[in-house]
């Protein structure tokens, strides 16, 4: 039986879709690290009700705030570690794969263009706008996590059991590949 699975990857690559599908397939709970971080943003007065909140000007403002105050990320990662260790969960997280031992860790890779196309459809925006947001979120998070934890987000994939290139695949195909690869590890 699977104890815990972590799904990571760049913004808008399909982490949530894969995590929910894996949770359903293997009878696990599903949790988004981003949702935990949004709870902390709400405590700071941000209005985070929209699923695409991270891609709004307010979400970008919170990202800028996080660059000068690591308290938010530290709290989220501490909570996610505790949940991960309890088991029976699929967690989406940018940082957790580098911060815990064990479990199954999946990296969803792909071009920023691919992520932007997903965001364009999901959030009903122009491709150019989506590409700018994907690039900013990726670059800002990469810098933040290097300063905060010392790892190279998106470059150091040595901690992952499974790496899936999502370019050229639809969401169903990515999930199918993830299920197959997890099944081979349990």
N, C-alpha and C positions, 0 to 999 in steps of 0.2 A: 504494500500500500504506500501511496505517496504521502510524505509528511508535509512538505511545503514546497511551493513552486514560486519563483520570482520571474516576472516578465519585464524586461527592460528594453530600451531602444530610444531612438530620437523622438521628438515631438511628432504626433499625428502619424505614426508608423503602423498603428493597429494594436497597440498593447492591450487596451481595454477589451476589444473584441476577442482577442486571443485568450486573455485571462478569464473572461466570462465563459467562453466555450470550454476551456480546460476545466474550470470549476464544475460546470455541468457534467462533463464527460466523466470526471473522476470523483464526483460527489463531495467536492470541497467548497468552502466559502470563498468568496471573491472580495478583494479589498483593493481600493486604489490609494496609493500613497499620495496622489494629488488631492484626493478628497479629504484626507487627514490634514494636509497643508491648507486646503481651503477653509477647513473649520477654524484653524488658527487665524486666517485672514479675516474671517467673519468676526472673530473676537476683537480684531483691530478696526472694525467698522466697515470693512469691504462688503459689498453686496455680491455674493458668489453663487447665486441660485442657478445661473445658466450653465449647461454642460460645457459650453465653449468659452467659459469665463476667462480662462488663461489667455485666450487670443484677443481679448478686448483691451482697450486702453487702460482700464482699471487693473486688469490682470497683469499687464506690462508694468504698471506703476508698482504693484506688489513685488514683481520680480526685481525691479530696481531697488526697492526697500530691502529685499533679502540680501543684496550684495553688500550692504553696510551693517546688517544685523543677522548673524548666523543663528540666533536663538530659535527662529522658526524651524529651520532645517534640522537643528540638533534635537528639538522636541519631537518632530515628526519621525526622524530616524530612530530615536530611542523607543518610541511607541511601536514602530514597525518591527524592530528587532524583537520586542517582547511578543508580539502577535506571531511572528515567524517561528519563534521557538516553541510556542504552544502547538503549532502544527495544524494540519487539515485546512490549509488556506492557500489561495493563489493571490499573490500581491503584485501589483504593478508599481515599480519604483525605479527611479533613475539611479539611486545610490546603494540600495540594499545589497545588490550582488557583491559589491566590494567590501561590505561591512559585516557580513555573516559567513559562517562556514556551514557547509552541508546544504541539503535540499537540492532541488533542480533549478538551475538558473538558465533562462532563455534570453538571448539577445535577438531582437528583430532589427535587422539592418536594411538599408536601402538608401536610395538617393534622396536628397532634400527635395528634388523636383517631384518624386513619387509621394513624399509626405505632403507637399503643398497641394498636389492634386486631390489627395484624400481630404485635406482640410477644406479645399475649395468646395467640394461636393457636400461635405458634412456641415460646414458653417455658412454655405451660400455666400461666398465672397469671390473676388477676382483671383485668378491664379497668381498674379504679381503680388497682391496683398498677402495672400497665404504664404508665398515664398519668403517674403520679408519677415513675417511672423515666425515661420519655422526656423529661418536662419538666426534671428535674434534670440529666440528661446534656446536653440541648440548652443550657440556661442556663449550666451550669458551663463547657462547652466554648466557648460564645460569649464569656464573660468571659475565659477563659484565652487564647483566640486574639487577642482585642483587646489584652490586656496584652502578650502575647508578640510578636505580629507587626503589630498595628495595623489589622487588617482586621475588617470586620463580617460574621462568619459568619452566613449565612442571609439577610442583608439586601443586601449588595453582590454582585449576580449578574453584574456587568459582565464578569467574566473568563471566563464560560462561553459556549461555542459553541452548546450545546443545553440547554434548560430543559424538563423534563417534569413536569407536574402529575400526580401519581399518584392523587389522590383519584378514586374511582369506577372505577379500573382494577384488574384483577387482575394478578398478576405476569407472566403470559404477554403481556398487552397492553402493559405497560410495556416489557418486553424487545423486543417486536416494534417498538414506536415508536422505541426507542433504536437498534436495528439499521437501521431505515429512515433515520433522521436521520444516523447515522454514514456510511452508504452514500452519502448525498447530499454529504458533505463530502470523501470520498476520491476 
